[in-house]
Amino acid sequence: MKLVFAGTPEVAVPALDALIASDRHEVAAVVTRPDAPAGRGRRLVASPVAQRAEEAGIEVLKPAKPRDEDFLARLREIAPDCCPVVAYGALLPRVALDVPAHGWVNLHFSLLPAWRGAAPVQHAVMAGDEVTGASTFLIEEGLDSGPVYGVITEEVRPTDTSGDLLTRLAFAGAGLLAATMDGIEDGTLKAVPQPAEGITLAPKITVEDAHIDWSAPALRVDRVVRGCTPAPGAWTVFRGERLKVVQAAPAPDRTDLAPGELSAGKNNVHVGTGSHAVELLWVRPQGKKPMRAADWARGVRIAPGEQAGAGPS
């Protein structure tokens, strides 16, 4: 089939690579978000998908909005059979959805209808799901509500961050998306409507969602830290400034600390929660690079009984 691939971030690159490598399909063009400011100089930088497509000599389309007339005209000229999508980042209007004969097929990183929305992997980790996965489905105008072509499952490991899990799903999902394109071309795959039960939503994680509540149980704190890593980054307040918690681990042997109370030893730092403590492993003070929590604690000289989460944010 002739394909136009739509995607933007690094997580979409493995799927693009899988389709480029396929001997059954032609990636005629790529649709991605416009170049965005990045780095200290805020220089405009092409998306990871755009960079990969340019390396492969594939035409790149960067409409400000996918309803732009120039974009739609070019899409009609290319006349794709299908448009596979991975984390494109913009809503597709009906006028665009109607162009390819087989529609736009999205690779979504959850077992639909669970975790419809922008941040399915983060929500799965924060909710404590033991199993998640990826689904390919036909895009409709509703939010991730279209009929499903195929699924794969993936175990959520006890120490997984959302970044760890998303990386595995990106590579496993790439194979699923390529197989879905094969099945659509062969006519052997039929999209099945999603069940009406089991729908959960996964809106974008905000900075406030990543604010650690030390009165919550240690299990919840651990899930928030892992679910918000690498972005937006779990955080607390220490001496009036934000302190990002990059890595932590439950410490069930420490039950002597009040919620938010800090305890610094020679080689470790613990914080009390609503149950037992958690150990801070890596932190990032405001305006600085990530560092080992024990090194940070030695530098700031934590006083007995001093609290995390105290003071203005």
DRENTI-223905 format. One record per residue (C-alpha): x, y, z; residue number from 0; chain. Coordinates in steps of 0.1 Angstrom, whole numbers, plus 5000, padded with zeros to 4 digits. Example, Ala and Ser with C-alpha at 12.3 -4.5 7.8 and 13.67 -1.06 7.14 Angstrom:
BEGIN
+------+------+------+------+--------+
|    X |    Y |    Z | nufi | drenlo |
+------+------+------+------+--------+
| 5123 | 4955 | 5078 |    0 |      A |
| 5137 | 4989 | 5071 |    1 |      A |
+------+------+------+------+--------+
This chain:
BEGIN
+------+------+------+------+--------+
|    X |    Y |    Z | nufi | drenlo |
+------+------+------+------+--------+
| 5000 | 5000 | 5000 |    0 |      A |
| 5010 | 5036 | 4996 |    1 |      A |
| 5012 | 5052 | 5030 |    2 |      A |
| 5014 | 5086 | 5045 |    3 |      A |
| 5028 | 5083 | 5081 |    4 |      A |
| 5018 | 5108 | 5107 |    5 |      A |
| 5039 | 5112 | 5139 |    6 |      A |
| 5060 | 5136 | 5158 |    7 |      A |
| 5081 | 5125 | 5188 |    8 |      A |
| 5109 | 5100 | 5192 |    9 |      A |
| 5085 | 5073 | 5204 |   10 |      A |
| 5070 | 5073 | 5168 |   11 |      A |
| 5103 | 5067 | 5151 |   12 |      A |
| 5105 | 5029 | 5156 |   13 |      A |
| 5071 | 5025 | 5138 |   14 |      A |
| 5082 | 5047 | 5109 |   15 |      A |
| 5114 | 5026 | 5106 |   16 |      A |
| 5093 | 4994 | 5106 |   17 |      A |
| 5072 | 5007 | 5077 |   18 |      A |
| 5102 | 5020 | 5058 |   19 |      A |
| 5118 | 4986 | 5061 |   20 |      A |
| 5086 | 4968 | 5049 |   21 |      A |
| 5089 | 4953 | 5014 |   22 |      A |
| 5051 | 4955 | 5011 |   23 |      A |
| 5044 | 4992 | 5016 |   24 |      A |
| 5057 | 5025 | 5003 |   25 |      A |
| 5059 | 5055 | 5028 |   26 |      A |
| 5052 | 5082 | 5003 |   27 |      A |
| 5053 | 5111 | 5028 |   28 |      A |
| 5053 | 5119 | 5065 |   29 |      A |
| 5031 | 5144 | 5083 |   30 |      A |
| 5045 | 5159 | 5115 |   31 |      A |
| 5041 | 5189 | 5137 |   32 |      A |
| 5059 | 5222 | 5126 |   33 |      A |
| 5094 | 5228 | 5138 |   34 |      A |
| 5095 | 5239 | 5175 |   35 |      A |
| 5119 | 5260 | 5196 |   36 |      A |
| 5144 | 5239 | 5216 |   37 |      A |
| 5176 | 5243 | 5236 |   38 |      A |
| 5190 | 5274 | 5253 |   39 |      A |
| 5190 | 5294 | 5221 |   40 |      A |
| 5153 | 5284 | 5214 |   41 |      A |
| 5164 | 5276 | 5178 |   42 |      A |
| 5137 | 5260 | 5157 |   43 |      A |
| 5142 | 5222 | 5155 |   44 |      A |
| 5125 | 5196 | 5133 |   45 |      A |
| 5106 | 5168 | 5151 |   46 |      A |
| 5124 | 5134 | 5155 |   47 |      A |
| 5100 | 5120 | 5129 |   48 |      A |
| 5108 | 5148 | 5104 |   49 |      A |
| 5145 | 5142 | 5109 |   50 |      A |
| 5142 | 5105 | 5103 |   51 |      A |
| 5121 | 5110 | 5072 |   52 |      A |
| 5145 | 5135 | 5058 |   53 |      A |
| 5174 | 5110 | 5064 |   54 |      A |
| 5154 | 5084 | 5044 |   55 |      A |
| 5146 | 5109 | 5016 |   56 |      A |
| 5109 | 5110 | 5023 |   57 |      A |
| 5088 | 5140 | 5017 |   58 |      A |
| 5078 | 5158 | 5049 |   59 |      A |
| 5046 | 5178 | 5054 |   60 |      A |
| 5044 | 5202 | 5084 |   61 |      A |
| 5009 | 5218 | 5084 |   62 |      A |
| 5002 | 5243 | 5111 |   63 |      A |
| 4968 | 5226 | 5113 |   64 |      A |
| 4957 | 5194 | 5094 |   65 |      A |
| 4927 | 5212 | 5080 |   66 |      A |
| 4950 | 5237 | 5061 |   67 |      A |
| 4940 | 5237 | 5024 |   68 |      A |
| 4975 | 5234 | 5010 |   69 |      A |
| 4981 | 5203 | 5031 |   70 |      A |
| 4948 | 5187 | 5022 |   71 |      A |
| 4955 | 5194 | 4985 |   72 |      A |
| 4989 | 5177 | 4987 |   73 |      A |
| 4974 | 5148 | 5006 |   74 |      A |
| 4949 | 5143 | 4979 |   75 |      A |
| 4976 | 5144 | 4952 |   76 |      A |
| 4996 | 5117 | 4970 |   77 |      A |
| 4964 | 5097 | 4973 |   78 |      A |
| 4975 | 5073 | 5001 |   79 |      A |
| 4958 | 5040 | 5006 |   80 |      A |
| 4962 | 5043 | 5044 |   81 |      A |
| 4976 | 5068 | 5069 |   82 |      A |
| 4993 | 5051 | 5099 |   83 |      A |
| 4996 | 5074 | 5129 |   84 |      A |
| 5018 | 5073 | 5161 |   85 |      A |
| 5016 | 5103 | 5185 |   86 |      A |
| 5010 | 5129 | 5158 |   87 |      A |
| 4997 | 5155 | 5183 |   88 |      A |
| 4969 | 5172 | 5164 |   89 |      A |
| 4932 | 5164 | 5159 |   90 |      A |
| 4924 | 5152 | 5124 |   91 |      A |
| 4893 | 5167 | 5108 |   92 |      A |
| 4868 | 5147 | 5089 |   93 |      A |
| 4879 | 5162 | 5056 |   94 |      A |
| 4914 | 5147 | 5062 |   95 |      A |
| 4901 | 5114 | 5076 |   96 |      A |
| 4881 | 5109 | 5043 |   97 |      A |
| 4911 | 5111 | 5020 |   98 |      A |
| 4928 | 5076 | 5023 |   99 |      A |
| 4907 | 5046 | 5012 |  100 |      A |
| 4915 | 5027 | 5043 |  101 |      A |
| 4914 | 5057 | 5067 |  102 |      A |
| 4939 | 5067 | 5093 |  103 |      A |
| 4950 | 5039 | 5117 |  104 |      A |
| 4964 | 5049 | 5150 |  105 |      A |
| 4989 | 5030 | 5172 |  106 |      A |
| 4978 | 5038 | 5208 |  107 |      A |
| 4998 | 5027 | 5238 |  108 |      A |
| 4971 | 5010 | 5259 |  109 |      A |
| 4946 | 4982 | 5257 |  110 |      A |
| 4916 | 5001 | 5245 |  111 |      A |
| 4891 | 5011 | 5257 |  112 |      A |
| 4914 | 5016 | 5288 |  113 |      A |
| 4933 | 5048 | 5290 |  114 |      A |
| 4920 | 5068 | 5260 |  115 |      A |
| 4938 | 5101 | 5257 |  116 |      A |
| 4972 | 5117 | 5256 |  117 |      A |
| 4991 | 5100 | 5284 |  118 |      A |
| 4980 | 5063 | 5285 |  119 |      A |
| 5014 | 5049 | 5297 |  120 |      A |
| 5018 | 5075 | 5325 |  121 |      A |
| 4983 | 5068 | 5338 |  122 |      A |
| 4989 | 5030 | 5336 |  123 |      A |
| 5020 | 5033 | 5358 |  124 |      A |
| 5004 | 5057 | 5382 |  125 |      A |
| 4973 | 5035 | 5386 |  126 |      A |
| 4994 | 5005 | 5393 |  127 |      A |
| 4984 | 4984 | 5363 |  128 |      A |
| 5002 | 4951 | 5361 |  129 |      A |
| 4996 | 4946 | 5324 |  130 |      A |
| 4992 | 4972 | 5296 |  131 |      A |
| 4998 | 4971 | 5259 |  132 |      A |
| 4992 | 4987 | 5225 |  133 |      A |
| 4963 | 4988 | 5201 |  134 |      A |
| 4958 | 4997 | 5165 |  135 |      A |
| 4925 | 5012 | 5156 |  136 |      A |
| 4907 | 5031 | 5129 |  137 |      A |
| 4905 | 5068 | 5138 |  138 |      A |
| 4871 | 5084 | 5142 |  139 |      A |
| 4862 | 5119 | 5153 |  140 |      A |
| 4858 | 5107 | 5189 |  141 |      A |
| 4887 | 5104 | 5214 |  142 |      A |
| 4904 | 5071 | 5207 |  143 |      A |
| 4870 | 5054 | 5203 |  144 |      A |
| 4874 | 5038 | 5169 |  145 |      A |
| 4872 | 5000 | 5162 |  146 |      A |
| 4903 | 4980 | 5170 |  147 |      A |
| 4924 | 4960 | 5145 |  148 |      A |
| 4949 | 4944 | 5168 |  149 |      A |
| 4965 | 4944 | 5203 |  150 |      A |
| 4997 | 4933 | 5220 |  151 |      A |
| 5002 | 4931 | 5258 |  152 |      A |
| 5032 | 4941 | 5279 |  153 |      A |
| 5039 | 4935 | 5316 |  154 |      A |
| 5044 | 4966 | 5337 |  155 |      A |
| 5075 | 4958 | 5358 |  156 |      A |
| 5076 | 4969 | 5395 |  157 |      A |
| 5104 | 4995 | 5388 |  158 |      A |
| 5092 | 5007 | 5354 |  159 |      A |
| 5091 | 5044 | 5348 |  160 |      A |
| 5067 | 5056 | 5321 |  161 |      A |
| 5098 | 5062 | 5299 |  162 |      A |
| 5110 | 5026 | 5303 |  163 |      A |
| 5075 | 5012 | 5295 |  164 |      A |
| 5069 | 5036 | 5266 |  165 |      A |
| 5102 | 5026 | 5250 |  166 |      A |
| 5094 | 4989 | 5251 |  167 |      A |
| 5059 | 4996 | 5237 |  168 |      A |
| 5072 | 5018 | 5209 |  169 |      A |
| 5093 | 4989 | 5196 |  170 |      A |
| 5067 | 4962 | 5201 |  171 |      A |
| 5040 | 4984 | 5188 |  172 |      A |
| 5060 | 4991 | 5156 |  173 |      A |
| 5057 | 4955 | 5147 |  174 |      A |
| 5019 | 4956 | 5155 |  175 |      A |
| 5014 | 4986 | 5132 |  176 |      A |
| 5033 | 4970 | 5104 |  177 |      A |
| 5013 | 4938 | 5107 |  178 |      A |
| 4981 | 4958 | 5108 |  179 |      A |
| 4990 | 4974 | 5075 |  180 |      A |
| 4997 | 4939 | 5061 |  181 |      A |
| 4963 | 4927 | 5073 |  182 |      A |
| 4944 | 4957 | 5059 |  183 |      A |
| 4961 | 4952 | 5025 |  184 |      A |
| 4953 | 4915 | 5025 |  185 |      A |
| 4917 | 4920 | 5037 |  186 |      A |
| 4924 | 4895 | 5065 |  187 |      A |
| 4919 | 4921 | 5093 |  188 |      A |
| 4885 | 4935 | 5104 |  189 |      A |
| 4883 | 4963 | 5129 |  190 |      A |
| 4862 | 4953 | 5159 |  191 |      A |
| 4842 | 4979 | 5179 |  192 |      A |
| 4855 | 4987 | 5213 |  193 |      A |
| 4834 | 4974 | 5243 |  194 |      A |
| 4812 | 4999 | 5260 |  195 |      A |
| 4825 | 4988 | 5294 |  196 |      A |
| 4860 | 4994 | 5308 |  197 |      A |
| 4865 | 5029 | 5294 |  198 |      A |
| 4891 | 5050 | 5313 |  199 |      A |
| 4906 | 5083 | 5303 |  200 |      A |
| 4942 | 5094 | 5303 |  201 |      A |
| 4944 | 5132 | 5299 |  202 |      A |
| 4978 | 5149 | 5297 |  203 |      A |
| 4997 | 5148 | 5330 |  204 |      A |
| 5001 | 5183 | 5344 |  205 |      A |
| 5028 | 5197 | 5366 |  206 |      A |
| 5003 | 5198 | 5395 |  207 |      A |
| 4996 | 5161 | 5390 |  208 |      A |
| 5033 | 5154 | 5395 |  209 |      A |
| 5033 | 5172 | 5429 |  210 |      A |
| 5041 | 5146 | 5455 |  211 |      A |
| 5016 | 5143 | 5484 |  212 |      A |
| 5037 | 5128 | 5512 |  213 |      A |
| 5006 | 5120 | 5533 |  214 |      A |
| 4997 | 5094 | 5506 |  215 |      A |
| 5010 | 5058 | 5511 |  216 |      A |
| 5045 | 5050 | 5500 |  217 |      A |
| 5031 | 5028 | 5472 |  218 |      A |
| 5012 | 5058 | 5457 |  219 |      A |
| 5043 | 5081 | 5460 |  220 |      A |
| 5064 | 5055 | 5442 |  221 |      A |
| 5038 | 5052 | 5414 |  222 |      A |
| 5037 | 5090 | 5410 |  223 |      A |
| 5075 | 5093 | 5408 |  224 |      A |
| 5077 | 5065 | 5382 |  225 |      A |
| 5047 | 5076 | 5362 |  226 |      A |
| 5060 | 5112 | 5359 |  227 |      A |
| 5095 | 5101 | 5349 |  228 |      A |
| 5109 | 5114 | 5326 |  229 |      A |
| 5081 | 5141 | 5321 |  230 |      A |
| 5069 | 5162 | 5336 |  231 |      A |
| 5090 | 5150 | 5366 |  232 |      A |
| 5076 | 5144 | 5401 |  233 |      A |
| 5085 | 5172 | 5425 |  234 |      A |
| 5082 | 5184 | 5460 |  235 |      A |
| 5092 | 5216 | 5478 |  236 |      A |
| 5123 | 5220 | 5500 |  237 |      A |
| 5132 | 5253 | 5517 |  238 |      A |
| 5108 | 5271 | 5494 |  239 |      A |
| 5122 | 5258 | 5461 |  240 |      A |
| 5111 | 5229 | 5439 |  241 |      A |
| 5130 | 5197 | 5442 |  242 |      A |
| 5124 | 5171 | 5415 |  243 |      A |
| 5125 | 5135 | 5426 |  244 |      A |
| 5141 | 5117 | 5397 |  245 |      A |
| 5143 | 5082 | 5413 |  246 |      A |
| 5130 | 5068 | 5446 |  247 |      A |
| 5122 | 5034 | 5461 |  248 |      A |
| 5099 | 5022 | 5489 |  249 |      A |
| 5117 | 5016 | 5522 |  250 |      A |
| 5093 | 4994 | 5542 |  251 |      A |
| 5118 | 4990 | 5571 |  252 |      A |
| 5116 | 5028 | 5579 |  253 |      A |
| 5083 | 5035 | 5597 |  254 |      A |
| 5097 | 5061 | 5622 |  255 |      A |
| 5092 | 5092 | 5599 |  256 |      A |
| 5062 | 5114 | 5598 |  257 |      A |
| 5048 | 5123 | 5563 |  258 |      A |
| 5073 | 5146 | 5546 |  259 |      A |
| 5099 | 5142 | 5573 |  260 |      A |
| 5134 | 5139 | 5560 |  261 |      A |
| 5162 | 5117 | 5574 |  262 |      A |
| 5197 | 5118 | 5559 |  263 |      A |
| 5223 | 5092 | 5566 |  264 |      A |
| 5258 | 5090 | 5553 |  265 |      A |
| 5248 | 5073 | 5521 |  266 |      A |
| 5210 | 5075 | 5520 |  267 |      A |
| 5180 | 5099 | 5523 |  268 |      A |
| 5146 | 5088 | 5534 |  269 |      A |
| 5112 | 5107 | 5534 |  270 |      A |
| 5082 | 5097 | 5555 |  271 |      A |
| 5049 | 5091 | 5538 |  272 |      A |
| 5014 | 5081 | 5550 |  273 |      A |
| 5026 | 5045 | 5554 |  274 |      A |
| 5063 | 5037 | 5555 |  275 |      A |
| 5092 | 5058 | 5541 |  276 |      A |
| 5106 | 5060 | 5506 |  277 |      A |
| 5143 | 5064 | 5499 |  278 |      A |
| 5153 | 5092 | 5476 |  279 |      A |
| 5179 | 5079 | 5451 |  280 |      A |
| 5183 | 5107 | 5426 |  281 |      A |
| 5170 | 5143 | 5428 |  282 |      A |
| 5173 | 5175 | 5408 |  283 |      A |
| 5174 | 5207 | 5427 |  284 |      A |
| 5160 | 5238 | 5410 |  285 |      A |
| 5184 | 5251 | 5383 |  286 |      A |
| 5208 | 5222 | 5387 |  287 |      A |
| 5215 | 5189 | 5371 |  288 |      A |
| 5203 | 5155 | 5385 |  289 |      A |
| 5225 | 5143 | 5414 |  290 |      A |
| 5225 | 5114 | 5439 |  291 |      A |
| 5202 | 5122 | 5467 |  292 |      A |
| 5229 | 5115 | 5493 |  293 |      A |
| 5252 | 5141 | 5476 |  294 |      A |
| 5224 | 5166 | 5476 |  295 |      A |
| 5217 | 5160 | 5513 |  296 |      A |
| 5253 | 5165 | 5523 |  297 |      A |
| 5253 | 5198 | 5504 |  298 |      A |
| 5222 | 5212 | 5520 |  299 |      A |
| 5228 | 5198 | 5555 |  300 |      A |
| 5193 | 5186 | 5563 |  301 |      A |
| 5184 | 5194 | 5599 |  302 |      A |
| 5167 | 5169 | 5622 |  303 |      A |
| 5129 | 5169 | 5617 |  304 |      A |
| 5132 | 5190 | 5585 |  305 |      A |
| 5103 | 5185 | 5561 |  306 |      A |
| 5099 | 5181 | 5523 |  307 |      A |
| 5068 | 5197 | 5509 |  308 |      A |
| 5069 | 5226 | 5534 |  309 |      A |
| 5069 | 5262 | 5522 |  310 |      A |
| 5058 | 5280 | 5490 |  311 |      A |
| 5061 | 5262 | 5456 |  312 |      A |
+------+------+------+------+--------+
